[in-house]
Amino acid sequence: MSAQEAFQAQRSQLVGLLVSGSLEGFESILDWLLSWEVLSWEEYESLRLPGQPLSHVARHLLDTVWNKGSWGCQKLLDAVQEAQADSQPPDLHDSWDPHSCHPAQDLQRHRPAIVRTLYSHVEDVLDMARERGFISQYECDEIRLPIFTASQRARRLLDLATVKANGLAAFLLQHIEESPAPLSLPFQAAECQRYISKLRTTVSAQSRSLSTYDGVENLCLEDIYTENTLELRTEVGPLKKSPATLGLEELFSTQGHLNEDADTVLVVGEAGSGKSTLLQRLHLLWATGQHFQEFLFIFPFSCRQLQCVTKPLSVRTLLFEHCCWPDVGQQDVFQFLLDHPERVLLTFDGFDEFRFRFTDQERHCSPTDPTSVQTLLFNLLQGNLLKNARKVLTSRPDAVSACLRKYVRTECHLRGFSEEGIELYLRKCHHEPGVADRLIHLLRATSVLHGLCHLPVFSWMVSKCHQELLLQNGGSPQTTTDMYLLILQHFLLHACPPEAVSHGLGPGLLKSKLPSLLHLGRLAFWGLGSCCYVFSAQQLQMAQVAPEDISLGFLVRAQGVVPGTAAPLEFLHITFQCFFAAFYLVLCADVPTTSLRHLFKCRRPGSSPLTRLLPVLCVQSPRTKEGSVAALLQKVEPHNLQITAAFLAGLLSREHQDLLAECQASEKTLLQRQARARWCLARSLRKHFHCIPPAVPGEAKSMHAMPGFVWLIRSLYEMQEEQLAREAVRGLDVGHLKLTFCSVGPAECAALAFVLRHLQQPVALQLDHNSVGDIGVEQLLPCLGVCKALYLRDNNISDRGICKLIEHALHYGQLQKLALFNNKLTDGCAHSMAKLLECKQNFLALRLGNNHITAAGAQVLAQGLRSNTSLQFLGFWGNAVGDEGAQALAEALGDHRSLKWLSLVGNSIGSMGAQALAQMLEKNVALEELCLEENHLCNEGVCSLAEGLKRNSSLKVLK
């Protein structure tokens, strides 16, 4: 059989092989075929037509290669082997003349090596190529589309260089020639090669299965992983752009550096936002050779497990004994790590679960001398140890101090799933016909549940409980507690005989499993009070946790266990540990009712660190017995205490009273705990309100919410009692409520609306720099009647959310100001905005800066302006209205009698637009400030404005 015949006989296997990997892998095969001239440029382009399924393209490639005879068939097999092995191409330097007469051919001949060289800094190369005029801004934006990885961007830049005849190819050739050769591992360092191979295998084995949220079955990470919204933290300012959204592969990009000398990338996100899964994905991409190949070594660590280490550690001990041991040449491997720290990446997951608070007071600089685990970690993060090695640290926001942020190079915020991400995740989880569609339809119809699902942990719950959600007739979960009770039902029924399954989570089922649940609750509560999240066999025995309790599925084997030690257990997620702790506090007969007050103690805003420490360090009540419920509650980390308090409030709600009454030996005790929780919650809110400083004379009273305020509101919402909410805000007398940078998502919006709608006086609600989104906007609608102003800067809101907001706002007379800059608004919302201006003749301010509104949107909005007689402030900076849009707005504002301030900064307005604005100035007698910076007015436009000013008597400021 000839090579061609053998190739044709294995065609189906080859198709499966080509489509089994990612598009990235397929494109790397094309790189090798291009470099060997197996494919012509025309054939290559035909294989890259957008929108084609990968299987179709793979068959097209096989047809193309088969027509080239046995040589072409063999070369394809060679290319597949090269791509799978991720082999290092030959060194680029000295491979060509940088002044070659045929630079495009050189680029093609060495394409695999060039892609590998460019991908780590392709963003810088794109910037340089654009600045020197080799590519346009449009071409640059096309290459930078978020759907492309760094390697794919490098390929598209090379493709552009092939077809452009403007010197781009020669520029790239020169740039690569001048770039330092990437450091590769010496071939003779066999010990290092063997260690890297072992490390990759170890990390790959730990990363392939997603078991963070599932102790019953293992899910393949490749099959289930869904991109999370990862935003780069930027400096805040009045004209700053929205935070850049990054792909995981861009985590170490050159943009957004807060401290160029630091080594640590900080990823913050709320509990359940997917931080651990993000790191797991990073580890897998490295271990399988898909990304992050600039690092030869990756060492993953869990902070919750590191804090259990009591023996002194050195850097060498940490890397080798607590991650991966080199079988040979330990000293040579360690020396290579010290000599080349830039090839090393260390990841530390869950810094908020590390019981030691960060400090830079104790310096430790020796990589071989042992010290405490906290001193070692803190000095690694500062760069005193393994300087220039990259570190990735994940944490909940509250655990990151200003002191730690000094040593952060880049800070990213993990916002959770987008709406598209929620749907994609559910479709990946459910391949059965119609199941995912029904779930998605249910979520769209149930905004509260949809809002919860932006956190991946809730999307997992919805997926896990899909049968219960689709079949139940009593309505969908309304609160976080409802959702956790639903997952509790799912696990308990899974452990029950089949005849019990049809009864659901009734008092009988809960009572039958109560001893097991209380054992788990005691363990969870003790762990929170001791800052312990990983439990040894001895600790399980002390909490009386038996094998049948473990079999329920809420405790799973801890990830990344230290080699040679017994496998400890941990709860599915930190939120499950908090839920079981709350369950224990509600139903355990030994818990004193009076101790619940410690759950809702709200520190006084502005109190000094000394006064916060004194009650714990110096003046603890002698009646607080060590190990008692009250003593443990006082030691729980604040963020875990808040989650536990919210669960406790939900469990003690009237909604769940009948469910829990059967499990409580004394109904009187349950009622006492309900009353106590209500009293403590209301009292904490009143104390919070009393701390608000008095209003400045002549201004509305303003309240900048402390972190505790959002937590108290969430707890109040979990109780779902209208009367309690009404009483709680009776004493809130503020004109401006500010909750910026408070991690407010859709769930928090639902809680705010539930409480704030009972306010007696209208309030300006400021929610800038949060994660409200379209779903959160929908959750805010019930409190729109008491909002006189709504500020929603940087909240990832699109046309859909704003159109729904305006639809409801038209029915309320209070709303007078709307600030929506730095969102995702387009011309699609212009008709709603125009209707708002036309119908609400008491509306004062509309700020739409830094969105995506063009001339078409401005023209529609101008129609509403013509009918409006009240608007005083209109902000349009950072859009793209151009001359046509400026003309439309100018014509509408010529006779406007109320507008005082107009901003058209950065709108690509030229001399024609300036002439129209000048004519507006001749007629307008109200406008006092006009902002036109960052446009293209030119001399002609400015002269027109000067002529207009001669006939204007109202303008005070022209920028």
Secondary structure as GFF3:
##gff-version 3
##sequence-region A 1 959
A	DSSP	alpha_helix	3	9	.	.	.	ID=ss1
A	DSSP	alpha_helix	11	20	.	.	.	ID=ss2
A	DSSP	alpha_helix	23	35	.	.	.	ID=ss3
A	DSSP	alpha_helix	41	46	.	.	.	ID=ss4
A	DSSP	alpha_helix	54	66	.	.	.	ID=ss5
A	DSSP	alpha_helix	69	85	.	.	.	ID=ss6
A	DSSP	alpha_helix	103	109	.	.	.	ID=ss7
A	DSSP	alpha_helix	111	118	.	.	.	ID=ss8
A	DSSP	three_ten_helix	119	121	.	.	.	ID=ss9
A	DSSP	alpha_helix	122	131	.	.	.	ID=ss10
A	DSSP	alpha_helix	137	143	.	.	.	ID=ss11
A	DSSP	alpha_helix	150	163	.	.	.	ID=ss12
A	DSSP	alpha_helix	168	178	.	.	.	ID=ss13
A	DSSP	alpha_helix	190	207	.	.	.	ID=ss14
A	DSSP	beta_strand	209	210	.	.	.	ID=ss15
A	DSSP	beta_strand	219	220	.	.	.	ID=ss16
A	DSSP	alpha_helix	221	224	.	.	.	ID=ss17
A	DSSP	beta_strand	229	232	.	.	.	ID=ss18
A	DSSP	beta_strand	245	246	.	.	.	ID=ss19
A	DSSP	three_ten_helix	248	250	.	.	.	ID=ss20
A	DSSP	beta_strand	264	268	.	.	.	ID=ss21
A	DSSP	alpha_helix	275	287	.	.	.	ID=ss22
A	DSSP	beta_strand	297	302	.	.	.	ID=ss23
A	DSSP	alpha_helix	303	306	.	.	.	ID=ss24
A	DSSP	alpha_helix	315	321	.	.	.	ID=ss25
A	DSSP	alpha_helix	330	339	.	.	.	ID=ss26
A	DSSP	three_ten_helix	341	343	.	.	.	ID=ss27
A	DSSP	beta_strand	344	349	.	.	.	ID=ss28
A	DSSP	three_ten_helix	351	353	.	.	.	ID=ss29
A	DSSP	alpha_helix	373	382	.	.	.	ID=ss30
A	DSSP	beta_strand	390	395	.	.	.	ID=ss31
A	DSSP	three_ten_helix	397	399	.	.	.	ID=ss32
A	DSSP	alpha_helix	402	405	.	.	.	ID=ss33
A	DSSP	beta_strand	408	416	.	.	.	ID=ss34
A	DSSP	alpha_helix	419	429	.	.	.	ID=ss35
A	DSSP	alpha_helix	435	445	.	.	.	ID=ss36
A	DSSP	alpha_helix	447	452	.	.	.	ID=ss37
A	DSSP	alpha_helix	456	464	.	.	.	ID=ss38
A	DSSP	alpha_helix	466	471	.	.	.	ID=ss39
A	DSSP	alpha_helix	480	494	.	.	.	ID=ss40
A	DSSP	three_ten_helix	498	503	.	.	.	ID=ss41
A	DSSP	alpha_helix	507	512	.	.	.	ID=ss42
A	DSSP	alpha_helix	514	529	.	.	.	ID=ss43
A	DSSP	alpha_helix	537	542	.	.	.	ID=ss44
A	DSSP	alpha_helix	547	550	.	.	.	ID=ss45
A	DSSP	beta_strand	555	557	.	.	.	ID=ss46
A	DSSP	beta_strand	569	571	.	.	.	ID=ss47
A	DSSP	alpha_helix	574	587	.	.	.	ID=ss48
A	DSSP	three_ten_helix	593	600	.	.	.	ID=ss49
A	DSSP	alpha_helix	609	617	.	.	.	ID=ss50
A	DSSP	alpha_helix	629	635	.	.	.	ID=ss51
A	DSSP	alpha_helix	638	651	.	.	.	ID=ss52
A	DSSP	three_ten_helix	654	656	.	.	.	ID=ss53
A	DSSP	alpha_helix	657	661	.	.	.	ID=ss54
A	DSSP	alpha_helix	667	690	.	.	.	ID=ss55
A	DSSP	beta_strand	702	704	.	.	.	ID=ss56
A	DSSP	alpha_helix	707	719	.	.	.	ID=ss57
A	DSSP	alpha_helix	722	728	.	.	.	ID=ss58
A	DSSP	beta_strand	736	738	.	.	.	ID=ss59
A	DSSP	alpha_helix	746	756	.	.	.	ID=ss60
A	DSSP	beta_strand	763	766	.	.	.	ID=ss61
A	DSSP	alpha_helix	773	780	.	.	.	ID=ss62
A	DSSP	three_ten_helix	781	786	.	.	.	ID=ss63
A	DSSP	beta_strand	787	791	.	.	.	ID=ss64
A	DSSP	alpha_helix	799	809	.	.	.	ID=ss65
A	DSSP	beta_strand	817	819	.	.	.	ID=ss66
A	DSSP	three_ten_helix	827	829	.	.	.	ID=ss67
A	DSSP	alpha_helix	830	839	.	.	.	ID=ss68
A	DSSP	beta_strand	845	847	.	.	.	ID=ss69
A	DSSP	alpha_helix	855	866	.	.	.	ID=ss70
A	DSSP	beta_strand	873	875	.	.	.	ID=ss71
A	DSSP	alpha_helix	882	893	.	.	.	ID=ss72
A	DSSP	beta_strand	901	903	.	.	.	ID=ss73
A	DSSP	alpha_helix	911	923	.	.	.	ID=ss74
A	DSSP	beta_strand	929	931	.	.	.	ID=ss75
A	DSSP	alpha_helix	938	950	.	.	.	ID=ss76
A	DSSP	beta_strand	957	958	.	.	.	ID=ss77
###
